[in-house]
Amino acid sequence: MTRIEAENEINAMKNVDIRTVDKGQLVDIRTISIDENLPLEERIMDFLQKIRNPYCYRVGKIAVKIEYEDTDITFEQRFEKILANG
């Protein structure tokens, strides 16, 4: 796969519309098991192969869409801010 093809595939995964996606086609993240004995890179690749789309998957009957922002702010910092503004 070329770099351009890989970027196109990633963009297609990112752009899945959670409102119209066929939930039956999404992988239920609860069914994924990862071999913790594998090196980190292999565990990551194993997860990506199993989840198929790390940006959109299911937890039970609920579809989940994840978006990442290019920032240095951590999840913990954002969560603390949410709690502080409560």
C-alpha positions in Angstrom: 0.0 0.0 0.0 1.4 3.4 -0.9 1.5 6.3 1.5 -1.3 8.1 -0.4 -3.5 5.0 -0.3 -2.8 4.6 3.4 -3.7 8.3 4.0 -6.9 7.9 2.0 -7.9 4.8 4.0 -7.2 6.5 7.3 -9.3 9.5 6.2 -12.1 7.3 5.1 -12.1 5.6 8.6 -12.0 9.1 10.3 -14.9 10.3 8.2 -17.4 7.6 9.0 -20.7 9.2 9.9 -21.8 7.8 13.3 -25.4 8.7 12.5 -25.6 6.6 9.3 -23.1 3.8 9.8 -24.4 0.3 9.8 -23.8 -0.7 13.4 -23.9 -4.4 12.4 -20.7 -3.8 10.4 -18.8 -2.3 13.4 -16.6 -4.5 15.6 -17.6 -4.8 19.3 -14.5 -3.7 21.2 -15.5 -6.1 24.0 -14.8 -9.1 21.8 -11.2 -8.1 21.1 -8.5 -9.8 23.1 -4.8 -8.7 22.9 -1.9 -11.0 23.6 0.0 -9.0 26.2 3.1 -11.2 25.5 3.6 -9.6 22.1 5.9 -6.6 21.7 4.1 -3.2 21.8 4.2 -2.6 18.0 2.8 -6.1 17.4 0.0 -5.5 20.0 -0.9 -2.3 18.3 -1.0 -3.9 14.9 -3.0 -6.8 16.3 -5.5 -4.4 17.8 -5.8 -2.4 14.5 -6.4 -5.6 12.5 -9.1 -6.8 14.9 -10.9 -3.5 15.4 -10.8 -2.6 11.6 -11.6 1.0 12.3 -10.1 2.5 15.5 -12.2 5.7 15.0 -15.6 4.0 14.9 -16.6 0.8 16.6 -19.2 -0.7 19.0 -19.5 -1.3 22.7 -22.5 -3.7 22.8 -25.3 -2.0 20.9 -23.8 1.5 21.1 -21.7 2.9 18.2 -18.7 4.9 19.4 -16.8 7.5 17.3 -13.5 8.7 18.5 -11.9 11.9 17.2 -8.3 13.0 18.0 -7.1 16.5 18.1 -3.5 17.4 17.2 -2.5 19.0 20.6 -0.2 18.5 23.5 -3.1 18.6 26.0 -3.7 15.2 27.6 -7.0 13.4 28.2 -6.4 13.9 31.9 -6.0 17.6 31.6 -9.2 17.9 29.5 -11.1 15.7 32.0 -9.9 17.8 35.0 -11.1 21.0 33.2 -14.5 19.4 32.6 -14.8 18.5 36.3 -13.6 21.9 37.4 -16.2 23.6 35.2 -18.8 21.1 36.3 
